[in-house]
Amino acid sequence: MCHKSSPHGAQRNARKNFTWIPLRFIQATHWFLLSLLLWPIFLSADELRGSGDLGVVIERAKGSVLIVETSNHTRLAEINGLGDLSHASVVYSRDQRYAYIFGRDGGLTKLDILQAQVVNRIVQAGNSIGGAISQDGRLIAASNYTPGGVKVFDANTLELLADIPAEFGQQQRSKVIGLVDAPGQRFVFSLFDAGEIWLADMHNPRIPQLQKFKQIGNQPYDALISAEGRYYIAGLFGEDGLALLDLWNLAGGVQRILPHYGQGKEKMPVYKMPHLEGWAIAGNYAFIPAVGQPEVLVADQRTWQAMQPITVVGQPVFVRARPDGRHVWVNFALPHNDTVQVIDVMNLTVIKTLKPGKAVLHMEFTPRGEEVWVSVRDEDKLVVYNTETFAEVATLPADKPSGIFFTNRAHQIGL
């Protein structure tokens, strides 16, 4: 006899064989499995960080650099073995990840500041004095004293692409100073011994196109380019005045500005040459460190006519404008190298004198200018000031610090 089970009986049997799983257990299992899937993402997020608040500080005596971050005033790493950094400078890749460090011994180092490791290092000359990165970020140029000239490298590999000897006269070679990048994929630099300014078009990096401006003045010792990339200005050590080249009007040639400054005055001994690359433009004024005078020169940028200079405590070295242009900060050569003064741009007077410590060598503003970092070589420290209240907000140890270079320079012409 055949027995057929009813649908209701089958359902009852299924219910007997089914094990009920609590809802809470299902939810917990779901989140556990999801966390396993997302764990690598969470881990990567913890390891990744941006580079916009990072910077490099040169420790000149022992050939090392510090990687620092400005948000929390922290030392992140120290990189050693970078050669002679007694006159070192730094430029950044446009993604702000790589720092290119130019040493006095001709060393060129590519440093990954996120991984805190050297990517590549070459010695490209016997005596070097700085460098620049091209407008498109693909070329690195180094200016050299020995042998005098400029060498251009691939920013990725540091392969040599071009060698530009600074030749003049009867097969002589000049020291090269004041190398900067300029709009139009160009580099501009000055020849100290020849008294010339050269403009190198690098659209074809293996065959640079040179334009030379001669008899610009005696012994150009440093130079700068204005923030918008229009004016290239070379300081003259062998005579008074400055040489200006308007890159928008090359046919106009080199003009002399402030030509009579210093005539009839007894100059002080020059203990340290001022850095024109550390000049300042604020409002309509250009502030330029004087050579051999305890003054900051002031020129109307619209006409380049001299105004009344500002008397300061000593011979200025760096004249730096806060990013908003309201104040200008100045440091000095011996015997006042323990002092920093602040100039109010509205009334062109000194409003604050600070004493960070012995041998102040450099100042660098954070990107929006709320703080300034000051290197104090002989006291082995970095001092951070609030630029509104002038209060000291932090001190970090550093071994004989000199230049401070923050990554926002990656997006500024000439830095």
C-alpha positions as CSV (number, residue, x, y, z in Angstrom):
1,M,0.0,0.0,0.0
2,C,1.4,3.3,-1.0
3,H,1.3,6.2,1.4
4,K,1.6,9.7,0.0
5,S,2.8,12.5,2.2
6,S,0.8,15.6,2.1
7,P,2.4,19.0,1.5
8,H,1.7,20.0,5.1
9,G,3.6,16.9,6.3
10,A,6.6,17.8,4.2
11,Q,6.7,21.3,5.6
12,R,6.5,19.9,9.2
13,N,9.5,17.5,8.4
14,A,11.5,20.4,7.0
15,R,10.9,22.5,10.1
16,K,12.2,19.6,12.2
17,N,15.4,19.3,10.2
18,F,16.2,23.1,10.0
19,T,18.4,24.7,12.5
20,W,17.5,28.3,13.2
21,I,20.4,30.8,13.3
22,P,19.9,33.9,15.5
23,L,19.8,37.2,13.7
24,R,22.5,38.6,15.8
25,F,24.9,35.9,14.8
26,I,24.2,36.5,11.1
27,Q,24.9,40.3,11.6
28,A,28.1,39.6,13.4
29,T,29.3,37.2,10.8
30,H,28.4,39.7,8.1
31,W,30.5,42.5,9.7
32,F,33.4,40.1,10.4
33,L,33.6,39.0,6.7
34,L,33.3,42.6,5.6
35,S,36.1,43.7,7.9
36,L,38.3,41.0,6.4
37,L,37.7,42.4,3.0
38,L,38.3,46.0,4.0
39,W,41.3,45.4,6.3
40,P,43.9,46.0,3.6
41,I,42.1,49.3,2.7
42,F,42.1,50.4,6.3
43,L,45.8,49.5,6.7
44,S,46.7,51.4,3.5
45,A,44.9,54.5,4.7
46,D,46.9,54.4,7.9
47,E,50.2,54.2,6.0
48,L,49.4,56.8,3.3
49,R,49.8,60.5,4.0
50,G,50.0,63.7,2.0
51,S,53.2,65.7,1.5
52,G,51.8,69.3,1.6
53,D,52.9,69.9,5.2
54,L,56.3,68.3,4.8
55,G,59.8,69.9,4.4
56,V,63.5,69.3,4.4
57,V,66.0,71.0,6.7
58,I,69.7,70.9,5.8
59,E,72.1,69.8,8.6
60,R,75.1,71.3,7.0
61,A,78.0,70.2,9.3
62,K,77.4,66.4,9.0
63,G,76.0,66.2,5.5
64,S,72.5,65.1,6.5
65,V,68.9,66.4,6.1
66,L,65.8,66.2,8.4
67,I,62.4,65.5,7.0
68,V,59.9,67.5,9.1
69,E,56.2,68.1,9.1
70,T,54.7,71.5,10.1
71,S,51.2,70.6,11.2
72,N,52.5,69.1,14.5
73,H,56.1,70.5,14.5
74,T,57.6,67.0,14.2
75,R,60.8,65.5,13.0
76,L,60.0,62.4,10.9
77,A,63.4,61.2,9.7
78,E,67.0,62.0,9.2
79,I,68.9,61.1,6.0
80,N,72.7,60.9,6.2
81,G,75.6,60.6,3.7
82,L,74.7,63.4,1.4
83,G,78.1,65.0,1.1
84,D,79.1,68.7,1.5
85,L,75.9,70.6,2.3
86,S,77.6,73.9,3.3
87,H,75.7,75.8,0.6
88,A,72.9,73.4,-0.1
89,S,69.6,74.1,-1.8
90,V,66.5,72.1,-2.5
91,V,63.8,72.0,-5.2
92,Y,60.7,69.7,-5.3
93,S,59.0,67.6,-7.9
94,R,55.5,68.9,-8.9
95,D,53.8,66.1,-6.9
96,Q,55.8,67.2,-3.8
97,R,57.1,63.7,-3.2
98,Y,60.7,64.1,-4.3
99,A,63.3,66.6,-3.1
100,Y,66.3,67.3,-5.3
101,I,69.2,68.4,-3.1
102,F,72.2,70.3,-4.6
103,G,75.4,70.1,-2.5
104,R,78.4,72.3,-2.6
105,D,80.6,69.3,-3.7
106,G,78.6,68.9,-6.9
107,G,76.4,66.2,-5.4
108,L,72.8,65.9,-6.7
109,T,70.5,63.8,-4.6
110,K,67.0,62.7,-5.4
111,L,65.2,62.0,-2.1
112,D,61.8,60.3,-1.6
113,I,60.5,62.3,1.4
114,L,57.5,59.9,1.9
115,Q,59.6,56.8,2.1
116,A,62.5,58.7,3.7
117,Q,65.1,57.2,1.4
118,V,67.5,58.2,-1.3
119,V,66.3,57.2,-4.8
120,N,69.5,58.3,-6.6
121,R,72.6,60.3,-6.1
122,I,75.3,61.5,-8.5
123,V,78.3,63.8,-8.3
124,Q,77.9,66.0,-11.4
125,A,80.6,68.7,-10.8
126,G,83.5,69.7,-8.5
127,N,81.8,72.8,-7.0
128,S,78.1,73.6,-7.3
129,I,76.0,76.5,-6.1
130,G,72.3,75.4,-6.5
131,G,69.8,74.4,-9.1
132,A,66.3,74.6,-10.5
133,I,63.5,72.4,-11.8
134,S,61.8,73.2,-15.2
135,Q,58.3,74.4,-15.7
136,D,57.0,71.0,-16.6
137,G,58.9,69.3,-13.8
138,R,60.8,67.0,-16.2
139,L,64.2,68.6,-16.0
140,I,66.7,69.4,-13.2
141,A,69.4,72.0,-13.8
142,A,72.5,72.5,-11.7
143,S,74.6,75.6,-11.7
144,N,78.3,75.1,-11.2
145,Y,81.4,77.0,-10.2
146,T,83.8,74.2,-11.3
147,P,83.7,73.6,-14.1
148,G,81.7,76.8,-14.8
149,G,78.4,76.1,-16.5
150,V,75.0,74.5,-16.2
151,K,74.1,70.8,-16.5
152,V,70.6,69.6,-17.2
153,F,69.3,66.2,-16.1
154,D,66.2,64.0,-16.5
155,A,64.2,64.5,-13.3
156,N,63.2,60.8,-13.2
157,T,66.5,59.1,-13.8
158,L,69.1,61.9,-13.3
159,E,70.5,61.1,-16.8
160,L,72.6,64.0,-18.2
161,L,70.7,65.6,-21.1
162,A,72.7,68.8,-21.7
163,D,76.0,70.4,-20.7
164,I,76.1,74.2,-21.1
165,P,79.7,75.5,-20.5
166,A,79.7,79.1,-19.4
167,E,82.4,80.2,-21.9
168,F,83.4,83.8,-22.5
169,G,86.4,85.8,-23.7
170,Q,89.4,83.7,-24.7
171,Q,88.1,80.3,-23.9
172,Q,87.5,81.2,-20.3
173,R,84.8,79.7,-18.1
174,S,82.7,81.6,-15.6
175,K,81.2,80.6,-12.3
176,V,77.4,80.4,-12.7
177,I,75.0,81.9,-10.1
178,G,71.4,82.8,-9.9
179,L,69.9,79.8,-11.8
180,V,66.1,79.9,-11.8
181,D,63.3,78.4,-13.8
182,A,61.2,80.7,-16.0
183,P,57.9,80.3,-17.9
184,G,58.1,79.0,-21.4
185,Q,60.3,75.9,-20.3
186,R,63.3,78.1,-19.8
187,F,66.2,78.5,-17.3
188,V,67.8,81.9,-16.6
189,F,71.3,82.3,-15.0
190,S,74.1,84.8,-14.6
191,L,77.8,84.5,-15.2
192,F,79.8,86.0,-12.3
193,D,83.1,86.4,-14.1
194,A,81.7,87.4,-17.5
195,G,79.1,89.9,-16.3
196,E,76.4,88.3,-18.5
197,I,72.9,86.9,-18.2
198,W,72.0,83.8,-20.3
199,L,68.5,82.5,-21.2
200,A,68.2,78.8,-22.1
201,D,65.1,77.5,-24.0
202,M,64.8,73.9,-23.0
203,H,61.9,72.7,-25.3
204,N,64.5,70.4,-26.8
205,P,66.4,69.5,-23.7
206,R,69.3,67.9,-25.6
207,I,69.8,71.0,-27.7
208,P,69.3,74.1,-25.6
209,Q,68.7,77.4,-27.4
210,L,70.7,80.1,-25.8
211,Q,70.2,83.9,-25.7
212,K,73.0,85.9,-24.1
213,F,72.9,89.4,-22.6
214,K,76.3,90.9,-22.2
215,Q,77.8,93.8,-20.2
216,I,75.1,93.7,-17.6
217,G,77.4,94.9,-14.8
218,N,80.4,93.8,-12.7
219,Q,80.3,90.5,-10.9
220,P,76.6,89.5,-10.6
221,Y,76.7,87.5,-7.4
222,D,73.1,86.3,-7.0
223,A,69.8,86.6,-8.7
224,L,66.1,86.1,-8.4
225,I,62.9,85.9,-10.5
226,S,59.7,87.7,-9.5
227,A,56.8,85.5,-8.4
228,E,54.9,85.8,-11.6
229,G,58.0,84.9,-13.7
230,R,58.4,88.3,-15.4
231,Y,61.5,90.0,-14.0
232,Y,64.9,88.5,-13.5
233,I,67.1,90.6,-11.3
234,A,70.8,90.1,-10.7
235,G,72.7,91.8,-7.8
236,L,76.1,93.3,-8.6
237,F,79.0,92.8,-6.2
238,G,81.5,94.8,-8.2
239,E,79.5,97.9,-8.4
240,D,76.4,99.6,-7.2
241,G,72.9,98.8,-8.5
242,L,71.0,95.8,-9.9
243,A,70.5,94.4,-13.4
244,L,67.0,93.7,-14.5
245,L,65.8,91.7,-17.5
246,D,62.1,91.8,-18.4
247,L,61.3,88.4,-19.8
248,W,58.2,89.8,-21.4
249,N,60.3,92.3,-23.4
250,L,63.6,90.7,-24.2
251,A,64.2,93.2,-27.0
252,G,64.5,95.8,-24.3
253,G,67.6,94.2,-23.0
254,V,69.0,94.5,-19.5
255,Q,68.2,97.7,-17.6
256,R,70.0,99.1,-14.5
257,I,67.8,99.8,-11.5
258,L,68.9,101.5,-8.3
259,P,72.1,102.6,-10.1
260,H,73.3,105.2,-7.7
261,Y,72.6,103.3,-4.5
262,G,75.6,103.5,-2.1
263,Q,77.6,106.1,-3.9
264,G,79.3,108.4,-1.4
265,K,78.6,106.1,1.6
266,E,81.3,104.3,3.5
267,K,80.4,100.6,3.3
268,M,80.8,98.2,6.1
269,P,82.9,95.0,5.8
270,V,80.8,92.3,4.1
271,Y,80.7,89.3,6.4
272,K,78.1,87.4,4.4
273,M,76.7,88.0,1.0
274,P,73.0,88.7,1.0
275,H,70.7,86.2,-0.9
276,L,68.7,87.9,-3.5
277,E,66.7,84.8,-3.9
278,G,65.3,85.6,-0.5
279,W,64.0,89.0,-1.5
280,A,60.4,90.0,-1.0
281,I,57.6,91.5,-3.0
282,A,54.8,92.8,-0.8
283,G,52.1,95.2,-2.0
284,N,53.7,97.3,-4.8
285,Y,57.1,97.2,-3.2
286,A,60.2,95.1,-3.7
287,F,62.4,94.7,-0.6
288,I,66.0,93.8,-1.4
289,P,68.9,93.3,1.0
290,A,71.7,95.9,0.6
291,V,75.3,94.9,0.2
292,G,77.6,96.4,2.9
293,Q,74.9,98.6,4.4
294,P,72.5,98.1,7.4
295,E,69.6,98.8,5.1
296,V,66.8,97.1,3.3
297,L,66.3,98.7,-0.2
298,V,62.8,99.5,-1.2
299,A,61.7,99.9,-4.8
300,D,58.3,100.7,-6.4
301,Q,57.7,97.5,-8.5
302,R,55.7,99.5,-11.0
303,T,58.5,101.8,-12.0
304,W,61.6,100.2,-10.3
305,Q,62.4,103.6,-8.8
306,A,64.2,103.7,-5.4
307,M,62.3,104.8,-2.3
308,Q,63.6,105.6,1.1
309,P,65.6,102.6,2.4
310,I,64.7,101.1,5.7
311,T,67.4,101.2,8.4
312,V,67.8,97.9,10.2
313,V,70.1,96.6,12.9
314,G,72.8,95.1,10.6
315,Q,73.7,93.8,7.1
316,P,70.6,91.8,5.9
317,V,71.1,88.3,4.5
318,F,67.5,87.1,3.8
319,V,64.5,89.4,3.3
320,R,61.4,87.2,3.3
321,A,57.8,88.3,2.9
322,R,55.0,86.6,4.8
323,P,52.7,84.9,2.2
324,D,50.0,87.5,2.7
325,G,52.5,90.3,2.1
326,R,51.7,92.3,5.3
327,H,55.1,91.8,7.0
328,V,58.7,91.2,5.9
329,W,61.1,89.3,8.0
330,V,64.9,90.0,7.9
331,N,67.9,88.1,9.3
332,F,71.5,89.4,9.5
333,A,75.2,88.7,9.1
334,L,77.7,89.0,11.9
335,P,77.7,90.6,14.5
336,H,73.9,90.6,14.5
337,N,73.3,87.1,13.3
338,D,71.3,86.3,16.5
339,T,68.6,88.8,15.5
340,V,65.5,88.8,13.3
341,Q,63.5,92.0,12.6
342,V,60.0,92.3,11.2
343,I,59.0,95.2,8.9
344,D,55.4,96.4,8.6
345,V,54.8,96.9,4.9
346,M,52.1,99.5,5.4
347,N,54.3,102.1,7.1
348,L,57.8,100.7,6.1
349,T,59.2,100.6,9.6
350,V,60.6,97.9,11.9
351,I,57.9,96.8,14.3
352,K,59.5,93.8,16.1
353,T,63.0,92.5,17.0
354,L,63.4,88.9,18.0
355,K,66.4,87.0,19.3
356,P,66.1,83.3,18.2
357,G,69.7,82.5,19.1
358,K,73.2,82.6,17.8
359,A,73.7,82.2,14.0
360,V,70.3,82.5,12.4
361,L,70.8,81.3,8.9
362,H,67.4,80.9,7.3
363,M,63.6,81.5,7.6
364,E,60.8,79.6,5.9
365,F,57.1,80.4,6.2
366,T,54.4,77.7,6.3
367,P,52.3,77.7,3.1
368,R,49.6,80.0,4.4
369,G,52.0,82.0,6.6
370,E,50.6,81.5,10.1
371,E,54.1,80.3,11.3
372,V,57.7,80.8,10.4
373,W,60.5,78.3,11.0
374,V,63.9,79.7,11.9
375,S,67.2,77.8,11.8
376,V,69.7,78.6,14.6
377,R,73.0,76.9,13.6
378,D,75.2,77.5,16.7
379,E,72.5,76.4,19.1
380,D,71.5,73.3,17.2
381,K,67.8,74.1,17.0
382,L,64.8,75.1,14.9
383,V,62.6,77.8,16.4
384,V,58.9,78.2,15.3
385,Y,57.1,81.5,15.7
386,N,53.5,82.5,15.4
387,T,53.6,85.3,12.8
388,E,50.6,87.2,14.2
389,T,51.7,87.3,17.9
390,F,55.4,86.8,17.4
391,A,55.3,84.2,20.2
392,E,57.6,81.2,20.1
393,V,55.4,78.1,19.7
394,A,57.9,75.2,19.3
395,T,61.6,74.3,19.3
396,L,63.0,71.3,17.6
397,P,66.6,69.9,17.8
398,A,68.7,69.9,14.7
399,D,72.4,69.5,14.1
400,K,73.8,72.8,12.7
401,P,70.7,73.6,10.7
402,S,70.9,75.9,7.8
403,G,68.4,76.0,4.9
404,I,64.7,75.2,5.5
405,F,62.7,74.1,2.4
406,F,58.9,73.3,2.6
407,T,57.1,71.4,-0.2
408,N,54.9,74.3,-1.2
409,R,57.9,75.5,-3.1
410,A,57.0,72.9,-5.8
411,H,54.4,75.3,-7.1
412,Q,56.3,78.6,-7.0
413,I,58.3,80.0,-9.9
414,G,62.0,80.4,-9.1
415,L,62.0,78.2,-5.9
